[in-house]
Amino acid sequence: MSDVATIRSTSGTGVIRVLKADEQHLLRDHLLRLDPASRHDRFNGGISEEFLKGYAARSFGNGTIVIAYLQDGVVRGAAELHAPERSLDGEPEIAFSVESRIRRQGVGSALFEQLLQEAQRKDYTRLRITTGGQNEPMKALASKFGAHLSFRRGEATGSLDLARSPALAAKPAARPALPLSLLVTQEMIRGSQTMWRQLFRFYSELLEGRQRLGTR
């Protein structure tokens, strides 16, 4: 997936796209820029720089999909879609982090919507959300997209049913791209059908002309 959205805000113009494996440093630098409160909200605790560096590296080796918001090539926000194999209950888990300088400008909502579409493409039906109990922006965002959260031991945890999410309710599931070989085969079939139709029309007209001559 290439650039999937363009966001214009008071802090500038950026794009949203999936990060590649060799761009893990962009996620790492973004996480390191988070202020202490944002780090606590994202990971539900005080997190060292060494942990964040290791976390960013691991995220690109365990099936996690990272959708990022970039301004001038710098990641300012990220949405993570973790594979169900990494979850204790078998549900894929999602997480978000947005730098304070670009909050309340629609970036979180745009990231959330693109992440839901990516989950839909992977045929996921439910997503798990876990965030700090004091992370009000994340709780509001999750509620906006149809998640139901409960609170326990300082955490807000819940799940989101993709079939009932308002962001996807009016949008059909994205159809996977066909392999090039199949596309070529389809075009060959269409070309053959056109050729036979033209030949059939030609011989029909020729036969009709001979029949008219024979009746004279």
N, C-alpha and C positions, 0 to 999 in steps of 0.2 A: 504494500500500500504506500503510495506516495503522499504528497501533501493532500490532506483531506478537508481542511478548513482554514480560512483566513480570518483572523480576529483583529479588529481595529479598536483600540482603546486609548485612554488618555496617556498611557505609558508607551504607546507605539503600536506598530503592526507586527503580527506574528503569524506563524503557521502551526498547525497541529498535524503530526505524523508519527508513525511507528519508528522507534529507534532501532538501528541495526546493532548487531553484536559488537562490532568494532567501535561503537559510540558509547560504550559504558562509561567512559570518562565524563561524558556530558551529564549523565544522571548523577554520577559521583559528585561532580562540582555543584550541581543543583542542590543535592542533599546537604552538602557542607555549607552552603549559603543560608540554609534555613536558620532562623533565629531560635534560641532555646525553647521558647514557647511553642513554635511550630514543630520543632523536633519532638517535643513531648507529646503534642497532639498526634503526630504521625505515627510514632512508635510506642506511645503510651508510657513514656519514661525518659529519663535523662540518658542520652546516647552519646558515646564518645566518637571522635573523628575516625578512629581505627575501625570501629564497628560499621560506620557509614561507608567507608571505603570497601570493606569486605562485603557488605550487603549489596552494593552496586555491582560488584564483580560477580557475585553469586546469582544475581537476578537474570543475567544473560546466559546462564548455563543450566537452568532448571526448568525451562519451558515457559518462563514468564514473558508476557508481552508488555512492553512499556510504550505507552502512547504519550508523547511529549508536546508541550507548547513551547515553541522556540521564537525568540526575538534576536535577529541578527546572528543566528547560529548558536545561541545560548539558551539552554533549557531553563525556563522560569516556572514551569509547572509540569507535573507528571501524573499519569494514571496507570496503575499496574494491574494486570490481569494474571493472577497466579493459577497455574494448572491445578486441576482437582487432585492430582496425585500428591500434591504438597500439603493438602488439607487433611486434618484428622477425620472429618466427617464426609470427605469425598466431594465437597462442594468447592468449585473454584472461588477464590477469594479476591477481592478488589481493594485497592488502597490508593489514596490521593495525597499529593503534596503540592502546595502552591505558595510561592514566595510572597511575603506580605506586601511588597510594592505593587503587585498586580491583582490583589484580591478585590472582590466586588466589582469586577469589570466583565463578568460573563465567562471567564476562562475556565473556572471549575465546571460550570454547566456544559460548556462545549467539550471538555475532556470527558465528562461523564457520558454524554450522548455518544461520542465516538467509541468509548470503551464498551458500551452496551451493544452497539452494532457489531463490534469485533467479537464479542461473546456470542452474539446471535449467529454470526458466520461459522463459529466453531460448534454450533448446535448445543450450546449450554442452555439449560432451562432455568437454573437458579444460581444466584451469586451470593456469597457471604460477605458481609461488611463488618469490620471491627475497628473501632476508633476509641480515642479517649473520651471518657464521660463528659469532659469539659469542652470538647471540640464542637462548639455550637455551629460553626460554618459547615462542617462535614455532616453533622446530624441534619441540618436544614437541607443540604444538598441531597442526602440520601432519601429524606422524606419527599422531596420534590419529585424524585424519579420512582417513587412507589415502594421504597424499602420500609420495613417495619422493624424498629429497634427496641431492644430491652436493655436494662441497665443492671450490671452486676460487678461488684468489686472494682469500681472505678472505670469500667469499660462500658461502651455502648455496642451491643452486638445484635445483628439481625440478618435477614436474608431478603433478597429481591427476586420476585417471580418475573422473569422476562416477558412472559405472555401477558402480564398485567401492567407492565410499565407504561406510563403515559407517553414516554418518548418513543416507544416502538409500536404502540397500538395502531397508529395510522400509517405505519410504514411496512411494506412487504419485506419478507426476509430477502437478504441479498443473495442472488443466484451466483454460484461459483463460476469463475471464468472457465470456458471450455479449453481443453488442450489444443495447441496449434494444429496437430495432426487431424483432430476431429473437425476443426473449422475448415481445413483444406478439403477434407472428404466431403463435407456438406456443400462447399462451393462447387466441387466437381459434380456432385449429384444434381445440384441446381442447374449447372451448365448442360449436363446430359439431358435433363428434362426439357430444357429450352430447345436444344438441338432436335430432339425427337418430335416435339410439337411443331417446329418449323418444317421438318421433313414430311410429317403427316399432312400438314396444311398444303404443302407443295404438291404432293401426289394426289390429294383430294381434288385440288383445283385442276390438275392435269387430266385426271379421270373425268371430271365433270366436263372439261372442254372437249375431250374426245367423244363423249356421249352426245354433246350438242351437235358436233360435226356429223355423227352417224345418223342423226335424225333428219338431216337436211336432204 
